[in-house]
């Protein structure tokens, strides 16, 4: 048995050494396929972050505008990975003024909230019909590691919710350490261009230095920020009663 163990260890050592030699010898080829050394390191950090997220059970996110002069609008989402979410939204920008609430459990979705330009008021819980886009929120790609309901809407049948799918290839660069809700994180920044105007925009993502989880993300050139809490104690259940979705609830859909 000891002889077999030594053979296994020797084989593992050989493969590890071969891997190191391969990386050194083919570094130029790696750069050609995946970008610069900095891009490869950033990709590694994204993959570590996604792995860390996959090990969590719950999260909460607060999404809001960063502009102090903008209306006080926000979305709070609690989630149980992979397919339960509960969102509250407040909009304060005419003509969209009101409070909205949304629950999803698998592919079953429920909504209640004030009247908006694109739907009628629903003071009591209603169960949304298939193919109706959720009236709450947007920014579905920031609902990290949640599955997509098959009824999410006409143009949102598949939304990638991993950090790798959102930021892989974005040329992230580290800019320093920050702290959100008592968690030290390393902030990464990247720039992108609005094709119509050619304007350069900058966004950031802050990954925990010890647990690799994202604690702060900006989007739309820093106009919106999302802050996360990981593994909070939450419960998400379907409403005890829900009315059928009324005819004409969502405007502009076939047959409505």
Buried (B, 14 or more C-beta within 10 A) or exposed (E): EEEEEEEEEEEEEEEEEEEEEEEEEEEEEBEEEBBEEEBBEBBEBBBBBBEBBEEBEBBBBEBBBEEEEEBEBBBBBBBBBEBBBBBBBBBEEEEBBBEBBBBBBEEBBBBBBBBBEEBBEBEEBBBBBEBBBBBBBEBBBBBBBBBBBEBBBEEBEEBEBBBBEBBBBBBBBBEEEBEBEEBBBBBBBBEEEEEEEEEEBEBBBBBBEEBBBBBBBBBEBBEBBBBBBBEEEBEBEBBEEBEEBEEEBBEEEEEE
